[in-house]
Each structure stands twice: as structure tokens, then as C-alpha cells.
Amino acid sequence: MTAHAINILAAVIFVCALLHTFSTKYFEALANRHSNHAGLFHLLGEIEVVFGFWAFILIGLLAAFAGSNYAIDYVESRHYTEPLFVFVIMVVAASRPLLEVVRTLVKSIANLIPINNLLAQVWLSFAAVPLLGSFITEPAAMTLAALILAPQVFKQGIPEWLKYAALGVLFVNISIGGTLTAYAAPPVLMVASAWQWDSAYMASTFGWRAAIAVLINATAISYLLRKHLGDTPTSTKTIKENKIPVAVSFIHVLFLIAVVIFAHHPVLFFGLFLLFLGFTQAYERYQSPLLLKEGLLVGFFLAGLVVLGGLQQWWLQPIISTLAPIQLFFGATALTAITDNAALTYLGSLISGMTDQSKYMLMAGAVAGGGLTVIANAPNPAGVALLKKGFNDESIGAGQLLVGALAPTAVAIVMFLI
């Protein structure tokens, strides 16, 4: 099988996976109509399964037409640090002691804001937590924001269109909120070394624009949600027994910091994760169930994206290299929705002779479009896994997400073009 034929095959499988992401609601409907095969249809309706599922189909086809050695060599040539890291950081960040620390901080700051306390908490969750992603990484910020917002916003009783609008704001704000530093956002990591961008450059070039856009988006969605917020048992329930000792919370924070520091060294951060599991078992009375299943599904999704995306360079890179700066900005915004913004900026880093303006436009477009789809930004599958139960059929529609993200994406576009 020729290299060109392999590229065509990989592109076809990639398109099938994209179409599948927009069809998960259909599979859920099939599960309800055909009880004999409901399990299979529910599996295919899990959006976190999509890219891993099609990655295995691609591997099988490569083995059949190009040989098993070729298929194995290709899979082993991919780098899976990001899927592993997202899995680990999701589980650590979602642990009860860490979540309680962040919830307490949000509530304390909300008490200082002269508006309805619950509305202030929601606004901070949409604004401050995504910006915190510039320091604790975007996947951790997504996990914390989703868990805080789930009982307040993503629940039954709130209009479905408003939940999709809120989801769009959350995804866009997480994507752009990680640009205050050079190490927290996956698309920035891909180019920071090659283009010599440090955190001072990111904050002065991208960060302040992103922060303003985050605040605008958070304020707009909080205003729309104001009439639908109210105390519910799930949002006000406090666990009285087994109050978490300060020392246990502090150790959890240290685990989070250590995992972030060693984010590029999977042997180290996974070793820390195993130690973390041992610690949570030793102090099980202060824990809630760890998000192992959700984290594994998200890791599976991202690993599938790594496998499928690795064979798309042949058509993506020529597009990036031939566009003028302003075209590159809007092209990157659109391409991010169907690829992954980190993959897009990585391909840009391989192009020699890019002007500073083109580099800026590529990065700005990549992060601005990071909320349009589930695959646009690495933390998005984590948000889907944690929030889908609050939507009808416990499933998030890709088309509805796209529509919900258009307005906050437009705000990000305007700020990055100033």
C-alpha cells in the first residue's frame, strides 16, 4: 500500500470519526428504540469513545493493507503524554479535598461581591477558574469548573439552549484562559520552545486580551442564567461528617502541583499518581469516589485523536503554510473545530520562515476556536464527560455545542484582532 493511499485512508477514517461525533444523539435514540442492542448503541453514543473506536478501525485497516508491523510501528511512534496527563490531572483535581478547597475559595470571594451570592459563585466559576487554568493547566481548570457548575447550571429545570450556551462559554473560556502563561495551554506548549515564547510574552501579547474576553463571556452567560439559579439540595448540600483535615487538603494540593510540574514526564507524573491513589486509600474516609472511569474515557478519546490526527499532516500543513495572516487567523479558528488546536499549532511550528504576525494569528485562531467542538481543545472531552448527565438523554449534541459556542468565540475573535 503506497504512502498516498495510506493518507487517503486515514483522511476517510478521520472524516467518519468527525461525522460520528455529530451523530451521538442519533445512536442514543437507536438505543431507546432497539432494546436488544441498546448496549452497543449506548457505547457508540458515548462521545468520549468515538475517536478511540475509529482509531482501532484505522489500525486494523493499516494492519490488513500495509502489514501488522507497519500498523504497530505507527501506533508506537505516537506520543501519548497528553492523554495520560489529562487522565491523571482529572482524577487528582476532582478529588474531594481539592474540590472543597476550590469551592471554599470561590464562596469566600463570592461573599465579597455585592450581588446574589449564588450568581457570584457562578460568575467566578466561568471567569476566575478558567483563568486559573494558566497556572494549574487547562484540564485541571476544566475539571474543577465543571464539577462546581454541574449542580448549579447543568441540571434539569434550566432550558436546554441555555445549558448549551453555558457549555460553549465554559469551553471557550478554558481554551483562551490558559494563555496567560507558556506552559498551561496545549497549543501554546507545542510552539513555546520553537518560537521562544515565554510567560511574559504570552501574558503581554495574548493574556490580557484573553482575560477581557473571559470576563465578557462570563458576565453575559451569568446575566442570562440569573433567573434560573436557585438553591437546590445538590448545590447546598454540605458533608458534615468526616470534615477534611487541613493537612489532607494540603497534601492533595501538593500532589496537584507536582503533577503539573512534571506534566511532560509521564513516568514521573504517573508514579506520583500511583502514590496519590495509595494516599486516597489510606484516608478513604475523607474521599468521594475518584473519577477513574470518566478519566479513562477521556484519555481513550484523546489517544484516539493522537492516532487519527498523526496522519492528517499531508493536507493540514499546506493549508497553514499558504494562508495570509488574516486568512490564517480565521482558517485556524475553523480548522481547530475539526482537528485539535494543539495539533494545528504543532504543524505551524514545523513551517520555517513564518512571520511573527503569522505566528500570532495561528495561535490566536487556534485558541479562539477551542470551544467550538469536543475535539477542538484537549480539556473539552473532560467537560463533556463530567457534564453530560445534566443534558437531555444524558448526551451532548455536537451541533448544539457548536451553536452555543459561536457567541463566546466571536468575543474572543474580536479581542484577539484588536
Sequence and secondary structure as in RCSB ss.txt:
>XXXX:A:sequence
MTAHAINILAAVIFVCALLHTFSTKYFEALANRHSNHAGLFHLLGEIEVVFGFWAFILIGLLAAFAGSNYAIDYV
ESRHYTEPLFVFVIMVVAASRPLLEVVRTLVKSIANLIPINNLLAQVWLSFAAVPLLGSFITEPAAMTLAALILA
PQVFKQGIPEWLKYAALGVLFVNISIGGTLTAYAAPPVLMVASAWQWDSAYMASTFGWRAAIAVLINATAISYLL
RKHLGDTPTSTKTIKENKIPVAVSFIHVLFLIAVVIFAHHPVLFFGLFLLFLGFTQAYERYQSPLLLKEGLLVGF
FLAGLVVLGGLQQWWLQPIISTLAPIQLFFGATALTAITDNAALTYLGSLISGMTDQSKYMLMAGAVAGGGLTVI
ANAPNPAGVALLKKGFNDESIGAGQLLVGALAPTAVAIVMFLI
>XXXX:A:secstr
  HHHHHHHHHHHHHHHHHHHTTHHHHHHHHHH GGGHHHHHHHT GGGHHHHHHHHHHHHHHHHH HHHHHHHH
HHS  HHHHHHHHHHHHHTSHHHHHHHHHHHHHHHTTSSS HHHHHHHHHHHHHHHHHHHH HHHHHHHHHHHHT
TTTSSTTS HHHHHHHHHHHHHHHHHHTTTSSSSSHHHHHHHTTTT  HHHHIIIIIHHHHHHHHHHHHHHHHHH
GGG    HHHH    SS   HHHHHHHHHHHHHHHHTTT HHHHHHHHHHHHHHHHHTGGG     HHHHHHHHH
HHHHHHHHHTT HHHHHHHHHHS HHHHHHHHHHHHTTS HHHHHHHHHTSTT  HHHHHHHHHHHHHTTTSSTT
SSTTHHHHHHHHGGGSGGG   HHHHHHHHHHHHHHHHHHHH 
